[in-house]
Amino acid sequence: MSVPLERWMETAGLRIERERSGCCRTERLGTVEAAPAQPSLPEPSAAGVKSRATELAAAAEAASTGDSLARSFGFVEPLSALEARMATSSAAKGLFDPDMDLNMGYGTAPSQQAEIDRYLAEGEKGALTVHFRQGKHLLERHFRDNNTMLVNLVSSIRLLQESKTSRVVRVVIVGSASPEGTLSFNDRLAWNRAVALKDFLLRNTAFPADSMTLFNGSEDWRGLRKLVASSDLYEREEILRIIDNVPVTQGRELELMKLSGGRPYLYMLEHMFPELRNAAFIKVYYENLPDAGSEALSRGATLVSQGLYEEALAVLSSASAGAARDFLEGSARLFSGDEAGAAPLLERAAACGEPEARKLLDQLHAASAPREVGTVELPGRR
């Protein structure tokens, strides 16, 4: 025969005593050791649970949506980076100052242009760039690598808007144009390119217009200077001297066109200017949000990893729902002696793919499985 082994049977054996009773007397027929003393039921192992709890604690403390995006995309930055950049800028009508000078595309004041240039220089690393055709402000999805840039931009904003751990606070767009042509035309073109990208984001995200900041970067001489400085042009030093010392309004472009019969200018027109026909600087700024559920899950997991199961149960009651919480709460109940309460939680966690939950359930099922006692030979009458 077989019987399920239960806790009260631990270290117990089974003896069968046979008697025969008649009308006048009782006759003893002997005693049989039907089953030897059973060993203790195997206890579920806490080692795997504690190791998995440590992993879950680290996962619950993992980077927010914004932090994860910032590691993948240089154009996503925490709001603190923007605040630090603002703090180093000029205090008098600087960037993001509501009283700053705005010309709306009809000429950028020198003081504002200097402020924009400083902002770009300090924050351009990793900035996202989309390109336009020469003299155009129509944003084309499949021009150059625009599709990849636009998909990354929209996806990042949408993820931040849907996130429970981060929120997008501001998008900064600085439009620019390559230096060929008149300053007045390029100034308007740069602004219109920034506006084109703003309109694109309004059509493709739910991000509000009043949280987008646009700047007119005008002609991108700063970008041209960087390209020239890193080139092997024979006239490189003379070009840099002209850019650094001849004001735009006093014939800077004309001086470049006259240099060496116009050969270096034609080279720049073909190989460098196309890189400057863009909305030159796009950054998405976010801030992280408190997440009480994740914090409780992390704290509860840490307590389970330390074997503090009663304390863990008190904390996990406010943790985010899911397989991790079910596993941690089920484990804490099991090792606190509440097998009945632990089983459904572990079953649910195992159904969601939690491997340690399945291991615990297998151990519990093995412990409660029937045990064979074996054949018992009963002695005959003595």
Salt bridges, closest charged atoms under 4 A:
GLU10 OE2 - ARG7 NH1 2.82
GLU19 OE2 - ARG28 NH1 3.59
GLU27 OE1 - ARG20 NH2 2.92
GLU27 OE2 - ARG381 NE 3.06
GLU33 OE2 - ARG15 NE 3.25
GLU43 OE2 - ARG7 NH1 3.72
GLU55 OE1 - ARG52 NH1 2.93
GLU77 OE1 - ARG85 NH2 3.29
GLU77 OE2 - LYS283 NZ 2.51
GLU115 OE1 - ARG118 NH2 2.59
GLU124 OE1 - ARG222 NH1 2.55
GLU124 OE2 - LYS226 NZ 3.00
GLU140 OE2 - ARG133 NE 2.71
ASP145 OD1 - HIS131 ND1 3.92
GLU180 OE2 - ARG277 NH2 2.71
GLU235 OE2 - ARG263 NH2 2.38
GLU237 OE2 - ARG236 NE 3.42
GLU238 OE2 - ARG241 NH2 2.55
ASP244 OD1 - ARG225 NE 2.73
GLU255 OE2 - LYS258 NZ 3.60
GLU270 OE1 - HIS271 NE2 3.83
GLU275 OE1 - HIS131 NE2 3.92
GLU275 OE2 - ARG144 NH2 2.63
GLU287 OE2 - ARG167 NH2 2.56
ASP326 OD2 - ARG348 NE 2.91
GLU329 OE1 - ARG325 NE 3.61
GLU329 OE2 - ARG333 NH2 3.32
ASP338 OD2 - ARG333 NH1 3.26
GLU339 OE2 - ARG7 NH2 3.56
GLU354 OE2 - ARG52 NE 2.90
GLU356 OE2 - LYS359 NZ 3.23
ASP362 OD1 - ARG358 NH1 3.95
